[in-house]
């Protein structure tokens, strides 16, 4: 955790690099970002409540696992290659 002296030094460095004129704009932008993040979080929580499940809900279906065996071809690309490289002959 930062102490009072470290915060003071950090504030001085920020003022020197950004200038006192840009600090209000920076604080305004940080406030907007925090409000947007808060509203999106609230929207996600309300959406999870209305859908009846959440990401941490153990009753939600597990993701489908696709297993690939040696020799399986997922896509064939022009030139006969499957890895996007030049075709081998």
Buried (B, 14 or more C-beta within 10 A) or exposed (E): EEEEEEEEEEEEEEEEEEEEEEEEEEEEEEEEEEEEEEEEEEEEEEEBEEEEEEEEEEEEEEEEEEEEEEEEEEEEEEEEEEEEEEEEE
